[in-house]
Amino acid sequence: MKYFLLLLLASFISLTSQAQFRIKVTAKNTADSIVYVRTSVYDDQNYVPKDTISLRKSGWKISKKAIIGGIGFLYFPKTKAKIWICLDNNDSLSVSLSGPDYLASIQTKDKKNKLFFEYQRLEKSLAFIDTLYKKEQANGRKFSYSERAAFFKMKSDSLTKFRTQAIKRLKPTDALAIHFKSLNALDRSIPDRKNYAKRAAFLNEIQFNNPKYLFTPNFKATLTEYMSYYPLQADSMQVGMDLVLGKFNCDAKAYPYAFDFFARLMKNRNIQNNTEGYVYFLTRYVKQSGCKFLPEKRKMELLQELDGLSGLPLNQLSPALNLADTTGKSVDLHSFAKDYDYTLLVFYAPTCEHCQKEVPEVEKVLKMAESVLQLKIGRYAICNEPGVPDATWKEFIAKYNLKENYAHVTMPGITKERLIYDALSNPVFYLLDKQGNIVGKKLGAVTIRKFFGAKQQASR
């Protein structure tokens, strides 16, 4: 019997010594019967596994897999409650909670997470400021970066003070210390597109090369904040993108995440000359890059996209289109363009939520440009949704009053023209001159406004 107990004890010691981290949640009188352990970034090599812990059976969840460490959270599916936790490799975290308010009742002896829970309670007590901000936005108020910082100053000051004191009690290598330092940097930051020194200082504060930094909720937020220091023009955005991506080796764990961020950013229609910016991105970081991080299929898709975009240079004649309108009559794009000072080529889908928002916004910009600059602007609008009922299409036209200077035509299925114009998503806007030459690609309401604003400045 004694031998058996020693063997059992040895087995338990062996099991726990192999564990890279352990977590236990003890609960009383909770609406939820389970809790999920989740992370803000999923990764199949080093991550906190997507675990499910029973709240009715208290016990340790043991992982033998090493983790880099980072910020995760406990998610309670019934009440939708979320409590953030920090986990470094070899940590053992035991928490207890009770009653309906999980954050108020959660307790632990773990010093890092005890601090983190106190921080989240403070954050929750200041949530009324976020509510007021959303109310102001709903009432139509627009905030500049400096106005937004002033609005949140009381909250930012309180949280920054807490984080600064907490950092002194943490190891610099702790995931929570890294998390708090980046939040302090974000709260201090007020993007100013003319303050180059401030822009550079913010970039230097961010620990992009620290592997733990990727596994915090701040990775995308800090990239967004940094790029907000640049004008919404492709050549400027390229500078910031190159500086950030230049900080990584392409075999770094965070590199694919940064790559995906910039792939989306450089396609943003609010960036002037975004197509040229995206072509630059694909050329430098896919076609010419020696990095091997992309799966071959994904790389080939991006190279095909590059070939398509490279075939639509600015100030060149747009590819021919001759499509049937709502009456069945064919309308030639180039012939249509000759009747106008400019023509907006629109690919849209009546059932697309983005189209329902953006097409009317663009229409307002066009009407303003026509009025201010005394222009006549045509709209060659293509229903880019194969098989959509005519009634749905015509209802969209009537609802948003898209009638004056319009040709409403339809694209019959997946055609070569759709591929040539890279119009596989909706909406897509191109701007043509009177001769049918492309003068703007992959535009949005903001970039169309800037285009005609520049025309107004030049005419003064």
Sequence and secondary structure as in RCSB ss.txt:
>XXXX:A:sequence
MKYFLLLLLASFISLTSQAQFRIKVTAKNTADSIVYVRTSVYDDQNYVPKDTISLRKSGWKISKKAIIGGIGFLY
FPKTKAKIWICLDNNDSLSVSLSGPDYLASIQTKDKKNKLFFEYQRLEKSLAFIDTLYKKEQANGRKFSYSERAA
FFKMKSDSLTKFRTQAIKRLKPTDALAIHFKSLNALDRSIPDRKNYAKRAAFLNEIQFNNPKYLFTPNFKATLTE
YMSYYPLQADSMQVGMDLVLGKFNCDAKAYPYAFDFFARLMKNRNIQNNTEGYVYFLTRYVKQSGCKFLPEKRKM
ELLQELDGLSGLPLNQLSPALNLADTTGKSVDLHSFAKDYDYTLLVFYAPTCEHCQKEVPEVEKVLKMAESVLQL
KIGRYAICNEPGVPDATWKEFIAKYNLKENYAHVTMPGITKERLIYDALSNPVFYLLDKQGNIVGKKLGAVTIRK
FFGAKQQASR
>XXXX:A:secstr
 HHHHHHHHHHHHHHHHH SEEEEEEEES S SEEEEEESS  SSSS   EEEESSS   EEE S    EEEEEE
ETTTTEEEEEEE TT EEEEEEESS HHHH EES HHHHHHHHHHHHHHHTHHHHHHHHHHHHTT    HHHHHH
HTHHHHHHHHHHHHHHHTTS TTSHHHHHHHHHHHHHH    TT HHHHHHHHHHS TTSHHHHTSTTHHHHHHH
HHTTS SBHHHHHHHHHHHHTTS TTSTTHHHHHHHHHHHTT TTSBTHHHHHHHHHIIIIIS     S HHHHH
HHHHHHHHHHTS TTSB    EEEBTTS EEEHHHHHTTSSEEEEEEE TT HHHHHHHHHHHHHHHHHHHHHT 
 EEEEEEE  TT  HHHHHHHHHHTT  TTEEEEE  SS HHHHHTT SSS EEEEEETTSBEEE S  HHHHHH
HHHHHHHHH 
